[in-house]
Amino acid sequence: MTKNEIADTLNEIATLLELKGENPFKVRAYQAGARTLEAVEEDQLAALIAEGRLESIKGIGEALAQKIAELHATGRLEFLAKLKASVEPGLLQMLEVPGLGPKKIKVLHEKLGLKTLAELAAACGDGRVAALDGFGEKSQQKILEGIRNREAYGKRHLWWDAAAVAEPIVAGLRALPPVSRAESAGSLRRGLETVGDLDFLVAADEVGPVVAWFCAQAGVKEVTARGETKASVRFEGGLQADLRIVPADQFVFALHHFTGSKDHNVQLRQRALARGLSMSEWGLVPAAGEGTAKEKAERREGLKAESEKELFAALGLHFIPPELREGLGEIEAAEAGELPRLVELGDLRGAWHNHTTASDGRNTLAEMAAAAEALGWEYLGIADHSKSSYQARGLDEARLAAQVAEIHALNAAKKFTTHIFTGTECDILPDGRLDFDDGVLATLDYVVASVHNAFTQDEETMTARLIRALENPRVTMLGHLSGRLLLRREAYRVNAGKVIDAAIAHGVVIELNASPQRLDLDWRHWRRAAERGLLCAINPDAHDTAGLEYVRTGVNAARKGWLTREAVLNTRPLAAVKAWLQARR
């Protein structure tokens, strides 16, 4: 296990112990141990374990050191397995309801005897939860809303999580001897922010071994359907996957059809009909008409296509990338030759919204810089939280100044080929003021301004709050405009159009927050905003080294928003970015 995986495990133990009502000092010991680990370099941890010196780190005693060493070596911990088995499964599910932590769940369990989400919903429905000390009517309503949202959200999955399941499946299918082609389709291929299920399309000359392999994969909980050319399975996490096997000459047509979207397919079929053609997952053929049996047979053969590019060309269109196939004007643009050259992952040179262990990140400044260097990035921006984000251990003025000095020293020493920019994710306070004064902000290369509290403000107040922040000349970019958390929390009420207008007027960048749970600003806003001159920054909002790669989901969303390389600030080389930032100072 890596240090962050071990830290996650220690935090999980702390949560379970709190649910069981264990001594608070014991709970805090595991939480403190997790935090301590995050501040240790990965190589240093391995050396400390190998040399038996873990206990030399303040806050890690003998028992904790043994558990960390066991996890590091084996990835398992018998103590955790026994602890999990001693906790009601329904109580663990309650942790997925926003606003319910271990302490409150323990009260619900002890005072009302609740063991399941269904029992919790019933207790909210008849007012028993509101009657408890520390809850009240508002808390009860929030819990009920959280349970309803969990049920609704449970039918979909984040693109990032779905892709992690899908990619090894595609690789496995392609490796099978009977398979000539295999692809993911559906909303995953279109890069939608959430995915209902997975669709796999295969061209194979022998179907039996393909279906057998698909149904026997690791992690399959249930085979829900199995036929000669189709199969459906459900994985442990609830994600369903459907397999379709077609002849090689039908693959292109089926791939287009099952990629969708429905609106795109309907519009394309109408275009085909207007040209005397019939389009389906089976092919593109002349529409039915009179003639001899031989003529009808010839018509049925239709277009031979080796690629989707050929399919679109047969309908008088330039190739439409999968991300744009939403029925939102892409067909008209493809006919007129006006489809943009969309931004690609390889275009990115760096990113700005990233955190370290100085606030709520999981890796040190040096580790984040090394990870950016490994990705080939020319620059990395560090934007740890500001002081009002106390829940994220936000930096005060003194700690921020110390971090700035550390970054300057690293750049001067040229320890990394990646240049590090000094920044902050500065809280936008409820009245629109910023968490640091202008003098402090002037010491930084850039400023990301974000909302982290007072989400319940009405639309007019929230919109005015954001616009006031954008009017501050020290603000470089606006972070996660809507505050949404996909499948967890709806966006707060804000007039995005007015905020975009203000950003354009004041030359402020709006980020496309690439965290798989955010993807904010939503891709549906970007096409029109970019046409009006809004500049985008695709930022991973990385809280650990692995999180830097979230830019991949951001590129998906940017492509869905018709964004080009020119519309994205972090496609520019280091020298150009330095000049751009300097011009704003």
C-alpha positions as CSV (number, residue, x, y, z in Angstrom):
1,M,0.0,0.0,0.0
2,T,1.1,3.6,-0.6
3,K,1.2,6.1,2.3
4,N,-2.1,7.7,1.2
5,E,-3.8,4.3,1.0
6,I,-2.6,3.5,4.5
7,A,-3.8,6.9,5.7
8,D,-7.2,6.1,4.2
9,T,-7.3,2.9,6.1
10,L,-6.4,4.6,9.4
11,N,-9.2,7.1,8.9
12,E,-11.6,4.2,8.1
13,I,-10.6,2.6,11.4
14,A,-11.1,5.9,13.2
15,T,-14.6,6.1,11.8
16,L,-15.5,2.6,12.7
17,L,-14.2,3.1,16.2
18,E,-16.3,6.3,16.6
19,L,-19.4,4.4,15.4
20,K,-18.8,1.8,18.1
21,G,-18.3,4.5,20.8
22,E,-14.7,3.8,21.5
23,N,-12.5,6.1,23.6
24,P,-12.2,9.5,21.7
25,F,-8.5,9.6,22.4
26,K,-8.1,6.3,20.5
27,V,-10.1,7.6,17.6
28,R,-8.0,10.8,17.4
29,A,-4.8,8.7,17.6
30,Y,-5.8,7.0,14.3
31,Q,-6.8,10.3,12.7
32,A,-3.6,11.9,13.8
33,G,-1.6,9.0,12.5
34,A,-3.2,9.3,9.1
35,R,-2.4,13.0,8.9
36,T,1.2,12.4,10.0
37,L,1.7,9.8,7.3
38,E,0.5,12.2,4.6
39,A,3.3,14.6,5.6
40,V,6.0,11.9,5.2
41,E,7.6,11.4,1.8
42,E,6.8,8.0,0.2
43,D,10.5,7.0,0.1
44,Q,11.0,8.1,3.7
45,L,8.2,6.0,4.9
46,A,9.6,2.9,3.2
47,A,13.0,3.5,4.8
48,L,11.5,4.1,8.2
49,I,9.6,0.8,8.0
50,A,12.6,-1.1,6.8
51,E,14.8,0.3,9.6
52,G,12.1,-0.2,12.3
53,R,12.1,3.5,13.1
54,L,8.4,4.4,12.5
55,E,8.0,5.1,16.2
56,S,10.5,7.9,16.0
57,I,7.8,9.9,14.3
58,K,5.8,12.0,16.7
59,G,2.3,10.6,17.2
60,I,3.0,7.1,16.0
61,G,3.2,4.6,18.8
62,E,4.1,0.9,18.8
63,A,0.7,-0.4,18.0
64,L,0.1,2.0,15.2
65,A,3.5,1.4,13.8
66,Q,2.8,-2.3,13.6
67,K,-0.4,-1.7,11.7
68,I,1.2,0.7,9.3
69,A,4.0,-1.8,8.6
70,E,1.5,-4.6,8.1
71,L,-0.5,-2.5,5.6
72,H,2.6,-1.4,3.8
73,A,3.8,-4.9,3.4
74,T,0.6,-6.9,2.7
75,G,-2.1,-4.4,1.9
76,R,-4.4,-6.1,4.5
77,L,-5.1,-5.7,8.2
78,E,-6.8,-8.4,10.2
79,F,-7.7,-5.9,12.9
80,L,-9.8,-3.9,10.3
81,A,-11.5,-6.9,8.9
82,K,-12.7,-7.9,12.5
83,L,-13.7,-4.3,13.2
84,K,-15.8,-4.1,10.1
85,A,-17.6,-7.3,10.9
86,S,-18.5,-5.9,14.3
87,V,-20.4,-2.9,12.9
88,E,-24.0,-3.1,11.4
89,P,-23.7,-2.8,7.6
90,G,-26.6,-0.3,7.6
91,L,-24.7,2.1,9.9
92,L,-21.9,2.2,7.3
93,Q,-24.5,3.0,4.6
94,M,-25.7,5.9,6.7
95,L,-22.2,7.5,6.4
96,E,-23.1,8.0,2.7
97,V,-25.9,10.5,3.7
98,P,-24.5,14.1,3.6
99,G,-24.5,15.6,7.1
100,L,-24.4,12.3,8.9
101,G,-21.1,11.6,10.7
102,P,-20.2,8.8,13.1
103,K,-21.3,10.7,16.2
104,K,-24.8,11.4,14.9
105,I,-25.2,7.9,13.5
106,K,-24.2,6.5,16.9
107,V,-26.9,8.6,18.6
108,L,-29.5,7.5,16.1
109,H,-28.5,3.9,16.7
110,E,-28.5,4.1,20.5
111,K,-31.5,6.4,21.0
112,L,-33.8,5.1,18.3
113,G,-32.4,1.6,17.6
114,L,-31.9,2.4,13.9
115,K,-29.9,-0.1,11.9
116,T,-30.8,0.6,8.2
117,L,-31.4,3.4,5.9
118,A,-35.1,2.4,5.6
119,E,-35.5,2.6,9.3
120,L,-33.8,6.0,9.3
121,A,-36.1,7.3,6.6
122,A,-39.1,6.1,8.5
123,A,-37.9,7.8,11.7
124,C,-37.5,11.0,9.8
125,G,-40.9,10.6,8.3
126,D,-42.7,10.4,11.7
127,G,-40.6,13.1,13.4
128,R,-38.6,10.9,15.8
129,V,-35.2,12.2,14.5
130,A,-36.2,15.9,14.9
131,A,-37.1,15.2,18.5
132,L,-33.6,14.1,19.4
133,D,-31.2,16.6,21.0
134,G,-28.7,18.0,18.4
135,F,-30.9,17.3,15.4
136,G,-34.2,19.3,15.0
137,E,-36.5,19.8,12.0
138,K,-33.9,21.2,9.6
139,S,-31.5,18.3,10.2
140,Q,-34.3,15.8,9.8
141,Q,-35.3,17.4,6.4
142,K,-31.6,17.4,5.2
143,I,-31.3,13.7,6.2
144,L,-34.5,12.8,4.3
145,E,-33.3,14.8,1.3
146,G,-29.9,13.0,1.5
147,I,-31.5,9.6,1.5
148,R,-33.7,10.5,-1.5
149,N,-30.7,11.8,-3.4
150,R,-28.6,8.7,-2.5
151,E,-31.4,6.5,-4.1
152,A,-31.5,8.7,-7.2
153,Y,-27.8,9.1,-7.6
154,G,-27.2,5.4,-6.9
155,K,-28.3,4.7,-10.5
156,R,-25.4,6.5,-12.0
157,H,-21.6,6.5,-11.6
158,L,-18.9,9.1,-12.1
159,W,-17.2,8.9,-15.5
160,W,-13.8,8.4,-13.8
161,D,-15.0,5.4,-11.8
162,A,-16.8,3.9,-14.8
163,A,-13.7,4.3,-17.0
164,A,-11.6,2.5,-14.4
165,V,-13.8,-0.5,-14.8
166,A,-14.2,-0.2,-18.6
167,E,-10.6,0.2,-19.7
168,P,-9.3,-3.2,-18.6
169,I,-12.4,-4.8,-20.0
170,V,-11.7,-3.3,-23.4
171,A,-8.1,-4.3,-23.2
172,G,-9.1,-7.9,-22.2
173,L,-11.6,-8.1,-25.1
174,R,-9.0,-7.0,-27.6
175,A,-6.6,-9.6,-26.4
176,L,-9.0,-12.5,-27.2
177,P,-8.0,-14.4,-30.3
178,P,-11.5,-14.3,-32.0
179,V,-11.8,-10.5,-31.5
180,S,-10.8,-8.2,-34.4
181,R,-12.2,-4.9,-32.9
182,A,-13.5,-3.8,-29.5
183,E,-14.6,-0.5,-28.1
184,S,-16.5,1.1,-25.3
185,A,-19.7,2.9,-26.4
186,G,-22.5,4.9,-24.8
187,S,-22.2,7.8,-22.5
188,L,-18.7,6.7,-21.4
189,R,-17.4,7.2,-24.9
190,R,-19.2,10.5,-25.2
191,G,-17.4,11.7,-22.0
192,L,-20.6,12.5,-20.0
193,E,-19.8,13.4,-16.4
194,T,-21.9,10.5,-15.1
195,V,-22.6,7.1,-16.6
196,G,-25.6,4.8,-16.1
197,D,-24.1,1.6,-17.4
198,L,-21.3,0.4,-19.6
199,D,-21.7,-0.6,-23.3
200,F,-19.1,-2.8,-25.1
201,L,-19.1,-3.5,-28.7
202,V,-17.0,-6.3,-30.3
203,A,-16.4,-7.6,-33.8
204,A,-15.5,-11.3,-33.6
205,D,-15.7,-14.4,-35.8
206,E,-16.4,-16.7,-32.9
207,V,-18.8,-15.5,-30.2
208,G,-18.8,-18.3,-27.6
209,P,-15.3,-17.6,-26.0
210,V,-16.0,-13.9,-26.0
211,V,-19.3,-14.2,-24.1
212,A,-17.7,-16.7,-21.7
213,W,-14.8,-14.4,-20.9
214,F,-17.0,-11.4,-20.4
215,C,-19.3,-13.3,-17.9
216,A,-16.4,-14.8,-15.9
217,Q,-14.5,-11.5,-15.2
218,A,-13.2,-10.8,-11.7
219,G,-15.6,-8.5,-9.9
220,V,-18.8,-9.8,-11.6
221,K,-21.4,-10.2,-9.0
222,E,-24.3,-11.4,-11.2
223,V,-24.8,-12.4,-14.8
224,T,-28.1,-10.8,-15.6
225,A,-28.4,-12.0,-19.2
226,R,-26.5,-14.3,-21.5
227,G,-27.3,-15.1,-25.1
228,E,-25.5,-16.0,-28.3
229,T,-24.3,-12.5,-29.2
230,K,-25.2,-10.5,-26.1
231,A,-24.5,-10.6,-22.4
232,S,-25.1,-8.4,-19.4
233,V,-23.3,-8.5,-16.0
234,R,-23.4,-6.5,-12.8
235,F,-20.3,-5.7,-10.9
236,E,-19.8,-5.5,-7.1
237,G,-20.2,-1.7,-7.1
238,G,-23.6,-1.9,-8.8
239,L,-22.3,-0.9,-12.3
240,Q,-24.0,-2.9,-15.1
241,A,-22.1,-3.7,-18.3
242,D,-23.7,-4.9,-21.6
243,L,-21.8,-6.7,-24.3
244,R,-22.8,-6.9,-28.0
245,I,-21.0,-8.9,-30.6
246,V,-21.5,-8.1,-34.3
247,P,-19.9,-9.2,-37.6
248,A,-16.9,-7.1,-38.6
249,D,-18.7,-5.4,-41.5
250,Q,-21.4,-4.1,-39.1
251,F,-19.0,-2.9,-36.4
252,V,-18.7,0.8,-37.5
253,F,-22.5,1.2,-37.8
254,A,-23.2,-0.4,-34.5
255,L,-20.4,1.6,-32.8
256,H,-22.0,4.8,-34.0
257,H,-25.5,3.7,-33.0
258,F,-24.6,2.5,-29.5
259,T,-22.4,5.6,-28.8
260,G,-25.4,7.8,-29.2
261,S,-26.8,10.1,-28.0
262,K,-30.4,9.4,-28.9
263,D,-30.9,13.0,-30.2
264,H,-27.8,12.8,-32.3
265,N,-28.9,9.5,-33.8
266,V,-32.4,10.6,-34.6
267,Q,-31.1,13.7,-36.4
268,L,-28.6,11.7,-38.4
269,R,-31.2,9.1,-39.4
270,Q,-33.5,12.0,-40.6
271,R,-30.5,13.3,-42.6
272,A,-30.0,9.8,-44.1
273,L,-33.7,9.5,-45.0
274,A,-33.6,12.9,-46.8
275,R,-30.9,11.4,-49.0
276,G,-32.9,8.3,-49.8
277,L,-31.0,6.2,-47.3
278,S,-31.9,4.0,-44.3
279,M,-29.5,4.1,-41.3
280,S,-29.5,1.7,-38.4
281,E,-27.0,-0.2,-36.2
282,W,-26.9,-2.7,-39.0
283,G,-25.7,-0.4,-41.8
284,L,-26.4,2.5,-44.1
285,V,-28.4,1.3,-47.1
286,P,-30.7,2.8,-49.8
287,A,-34.3,3.1,-48.5
288,A,-36.7,0.5,-49.5
289,G,-38.2,0.8,-53.0
290,E,-39.5,-1.0,-56.0
291,G,-37.3,-3.3,-58.1
292,T,-36.3,-6.9,-58.8
293,A,-35.2,-9.3,-56.0
294,K,-31.6,-8.8,-57.3
295,E,-31.9,-5.0,-57.1
296,K,-33.3,-5.1,-53.6
297,A,-30.5,-7.5,-52.5
298,E,-27.9,-5.1,-53.9
299,R,-29.5,-2.2,-52.0
300,R,-29.4,-4.2,-48.8
301,E,-25.6,-4.5,-49.0
302,G,-25.3,-0.7,-48.6
303,L,-22.2,1.2,-47.6
304,K,-18.9,-0.6,-46.7
305,A,-17.3,1.5,-43.9
306,E,-14.1,0.8,-42.1
307,S,-14.4,3.8,-39.9
308,E,-16.9,6.3,-38.6
309,K,-15.2,9.0,-40.7
310,E,-16.3,7.1,-43.8
311,L,-19.8,6.8,-42.4
312,F,-20.1,10.5,-41.8
313,A,-18.6,11.3,-45.2
314,A,-21.3,9.1,-46.9
315,L,-23.8,11.6,-45.4
316,G,-21.9,14.7,-46.5
317,L,-20.4,15.4,-43.1
318,H,-17.0,15.9,-41.6
319,F,-16.2,13.5,-38.8
320,I,-18.0,14.4,-35.5
321,P,-16.0,13.5,-32.4
322,P,-18.0,11.3,-29.9
323,E,-18.0,14.0,-27.3
324,L,-20.0,16.3,-29.5
325,R,-22.7,13.9,-30.4
326,E,-25.5,15.4,-28.2
327,G,-27.8,16.7,-30.9
328,L,-26.8,20.3,-30.1
329,G,-25.8,21.6,-33.5
330,E,-22.9,19.4,-34.3
331,I,-24.5,18.0,-37.5
332,E,-25.0,21.5,-38.9
333,A,-21.5,22.5,-38.0
334,A,-20.1,19.3,-39.6
335,E,-22.0,20.0,-42.8
336,A,-20.6,23.5,-43.0
337,G,-17.1,22.4,-42.1
338,E,-17.1,24.5,-38.9
339,L,-16.3,21.8,-36.3
340,P,-13.4,23.0,-34.1
341,R,-10.1,21.2,-33.5
342,L,-10.9,20.2,-30.0
343,V,-8.4,20.5,-27.1
344,E,-6.6,17.2,-26.4
345,L,-5.0,15.9,-23.2
346,G,-1.5,16.2,-24.8
347,D,-2.1,19.9,-25.3
348,L,-1.9,20.6,-21.6
349,R,1.3,22.1,-20.2
350,G,0.4,22.3,-16.5
351,A,-2.4,23.3,-14.1
352,W,-3.0,25.7,-11.2
353,H,-5.6,24.5,-8.8
354,N,-3.6,21.9,-6.7
355,H,-3.2,21.3,-2.9
356,T,-0.5,20.0,-0.7
357,T,-0.2,18.8,2.9
358,A,0.0,22.5,3.9
359,S,-3.8,22.4,3.8
360,D,-5.9,19.4,3.1
361,G,-3.7,17.7,0.4
362,R,-2.3,14.3,0.8
363,N,1.2,14.8,-0.6
364,T,4.0,17.3,0.1
365,L,5.0,20.2,-2.1
366,A,8.0,18.2,-3.3
367,E,6.0,15.1,-4.1
368,M,3.4,17.2,-6.1
369,A,6.2,18.8,-8.0
370,A,7.9,15.5,-8.8
371,A,4.6,14.0,-10.0
372,A,4.0,17.0,-12.3
373,E,7.5,16.5,-13.6
374,A,6.8,12.9,-14.3
375,L,3.7,13.9,-16.3
376,G,6.0,16.1,-18.4
377,W,4.3,19.3,-17.2
378,E,6.2,22.6,-17.7
379,Y,4.5,24.2,-14.7
380,L,2.5,23.5,-11.6
381,G,0.4,25.9,-9.6
382,I,0.0,25.4,-5.8
383,A,-3.3,26.8,-4.5
384,D,-3.7,25.6,-0.9
385,H,-6.8,26.8,1.0
386,S,-7.0,30.2,2.8
387,K,-7.5,30.7,6.5
388,S,-11.4,30.7,6.5
389,S,-11.4,27.1,5.3
390,Y,-10.5,25.9,8.8
391,Q,-12.0,22.5,8.0
392,A,-9.3,22.2,5.3
393,R,-6.5,23.5,7.6
394,G,-6.4,26.7,5.5
395,L,-3.2,28.7,5.6
396,D,-3.0,32.0,7.5
397,E,-0.8,34.9,6.2
398,A,2.4,33.6,8.0
399,R,2.0,30.0,6.7
400,L,1.3,31.2,3.2
401,A,4.4,33.4,3.3
402,A,6.5,30.4,4.4
403,Q,5.1,28.3,1.5
404,V,5.8,31.1,-1.0
405,A,9.4,31.2,0.3
406,E,9.7,27.4,0.0
407,I,8.5,27.5,-3.6
408,H,10.9,30.3,-4.5
409,A,13.7,28.3,-3.1
410,L,12.7,25.2,-5.0
411,N,12.6,27.1,-8.3
412,A,15.9,28.8,-7.6
413,A,17.6,25.4,-6.8
414,K,16.1,24.0,-10.1
415,K,15.4,20.8,-8.2
416,F,12.6,20.1,-10.7
417,T,12.3,20.8,-14.4
418,T,8.7,21.8,-13.6
419,H,8.3,25.5,-12.6
420,I,6.1,26.0,-9.6
421,F,3.8,29.0,-9.4
422,T,2.8,30.5,-6.1
423,G,-0.9,30.8,-5.5
424,T,-3.9,30.4,-3.2
425,E,-7.4,29.1,-3.3
426,C,-8.8,32.1,-1.6
427,D,-12.2,31.9,0.0
428,I,-14.9,34.2,-1.3
429,L,-16.5,35.3,2.0
430,P,-20.3,35.5,2.2
431,D,-20.3,39.2,1.3
432,G,-18.0,38.8,-1.7
433,R,-14.8,40.0,0.0
434,L,-11.7,37.8,-0.2
435,D,-10.1,35.9,2.7
436,F,-6.7,37.7,2.3
437,D,-6.2,41.4,1.8
438,D,-4.7,42.8,-1.5
439,G,-1.2,43.1,0.0
440,V,-1.0,39.4,0.7
441,L,-2.5,38.5,-2.7
442,A,0.1,40.8,-4.4
443,T,2.9,38.5,-3.2
444,L,1.5,35.6,-5.3
445,D,1.7,34.7,-9.0
446,Y,-2.0,34.0,-9.2
447,V,-5.2,33.7,-7.2
448,V,-8.0,31.2,-7.5
449,A,-11.1,32.5,-5.8
450,S,-13.8,30.0,-4.6
451,V,-16.9,29.6,-2.5
452,H,-16.6,27.1,0.3
453,N,-19.4,28.1,2.7
454,A,-22.9,29.8,3.0
455,F,-24.2,27.7,0.1
456,T,-27.8,28.5,1.0
457,Q,-27.8,32.1,-0.1
458,D,-30.5,33.0,-2.6
459,E,-29.6,33.3,-6.3
460,E,-29.3,37.1,-6.3
461,T,-27.1,37.2,-3.2
462,M,-24.8,34.4,-4.4
463,T,-24.5,36.0,-7.9
464,A,-23.6,39.4,-6.4
465,R,-21.1,37.7,-4.1
466,L,-19.2,36.0,-7.0
467,I,-19.3,39.2,-9.1
468,R,-17.9,41.3,-6.3
469,A,-15.0,38.8,-6.0
470,L,-14.4,38.9,-9.8
471,E,-14.1,42.7,-9.6
472,N,-11.0,42.4,-7.4
473,P,-8.1,42.9,-9.8
474,R,-6.0,40.4,-7.8
475,V,-8.3,37.5,-8.8
476,T,-6.9,35.5,-11.6
477,M,-9.5,32.7,-11.9
478,L,-12.8,31.6,-10.4
479,G,-12.9,28.1,-8.9
480,H,-15.8,25.6,-9.3
481,L,-18.4,28.2,-10.1
482,S,-21.5,26.3,-9.1
483,G,-20.2,24.4,-6.1
484,R,-21.9,21.1,-7.2
485,L,-20.6,17.7,-6.2
486,L,-21.8,15.2,-8.8
487,L,-24.0,12.4,-7.3
488,R,-23.7,14.1,-3.9
489,R,-24.7,17.8,-3.8
490,E,-26.7,20.0,-6.2
491,A,-25.3,23.3,-7.3
492,Y,-26.1,26.3,-5.2
493,R,-28.4,28.9,-6.7
494,V,-26.4,31.3,-8.9
495,N,-27.0,33.0,-12.2
496,A,-24.1,31.5,-14.2
497,G,-24.7,33.7,-17.2
498,K,-24.2,36.9,-15.2
499,V,-21.1,35.5,-13.5
500,I,-19.7,34.6,-16.9
501,D,-20.4,38.1,-18.2
502,A,-18.5,39.6,-15.2
503,A,-15.5,37.2,-15.8
504,I,-15.3,38.3,-19.4
505,A,-15.6,42.0,-18.5
506,H,-12.8,41.8,-15.9
507,G,-10.5,39.4,-17.8
508,V,-10.9,36.6,-15.2
509,V,-10.4,33.0,-16.1
510,I,-13.1,30.5,-15.1
511,E,-11.8,27.1,-14.3
512,L,-13.2,23.9,-15.6
513,N,-12.6,22.0,-12.3
514,A,-11.6,18.5,-13.5
515,S,-12.2,16.7,-10.3
516,P,-14.5,13.8,-11.3
517,Q,-17.0,14.9,-8.6
518,R,-17.1,18.5,-9.9
519,L,-16.5,19.1,-13.6
520,D,-17.6,22.6,-12.9
521,L,-18.2,24.9,-14.9
522,D,-20.6,22.5,-16.6
523,W,-19.7,21.7,-20.2
524,R,-23.1,23.0,-21.4
525,H,-22.0,26.6,-20.7
526,W,-18.6,26.6,-22.4
527,R,-19.3,26.8,-26.1
528,R,-21.2,30.1,-26.0
529,A,-18.9,31.5,-23.3
530,A,-15.7,30.7,-25.2
531,E,-17.2,32.3,-28.4
532,R,-17.6,35.5,-26.3
533,G,-14.0,35.4,-25.2
534,L,-14.0,33.6,-21.9
535,L,-10.7,31.9,-21.1
536,C,-10.8,28.4,-19.5
537,A,-8.2,26.7,-17.2
538,I,-8.6,23.0,-16.9
539,N,-7.6,22.4,-13.2
540,P,-7.5,19.0,-11.5
541,D,-8.1,20.4,-8.0
542,A,-5.6,17.7,-7.1
543,H,-5.3,16.8,-3.4
544,D,-2.7,14.1,-4.0
545,T,-0.3,13.2,-6.8
546,A,-2.7,10.8,-8.4
547,G,-5.2,13.6,-8.6
548,L,-3.1,15.5,-11.1
549,E,-4.3,13.0,-13.7
550,Y,-7.9,14.2,-13.2
551,V,-7.2,16.7,-16.0
552,R,-8.3,13.8,-18.3
553,T,-11.9,14.2,-17.1
554,G,-11.5,17.9,-17.6
555,V,-10.4,17.5,-21.2
556,N,-13.5,15.3,-21.8
557,A,-15.8,18.1,-20.5
558,A,-13.8,20.7,-22.4
559,R,-14.3,18.8,-25.6
560,K,-18.0,18.4,-24.9
561,G,-18.0,22.2,-24.5
562,W,-16.5,22.6,-28.0
563,L,-13.3,24.1,-26.5
564,T,-10.2,24.5,-28.6
565,R,-6.6,24.6,-27.5
566,E,-6.6,28.4,-27.9
567,A,-9.5,28.7,-25.4
568,V,-7.6,27.0,-22.6
569,L,-4.9,28.9,-20.7
570,N,-2.9,25.9,-19.6
571,T,-2.2,24.8,-23.1
572,R,0.2,27.7,-23.4
573,P,4.0,27.2,-22.8
574,L,5.7,28.4,-19.7
575,A,7.1,31.6,-21.1
576,A,3.7,32.6,-22.5
577,V,2.0,31.9,-19.2
578,K,4.5,33.9,-17.2
579,A,4.0,36.8,-19.5
580,W,0.2,36.5,-19.3
581,L,0.3,36.4,-15.5
582,Q,2.8,39.3,-15.3
583,A,0.5,41.4,-17.5
584,R,-2.3,41.0,-15.0
585,R,-0.3,42.1,-12.0
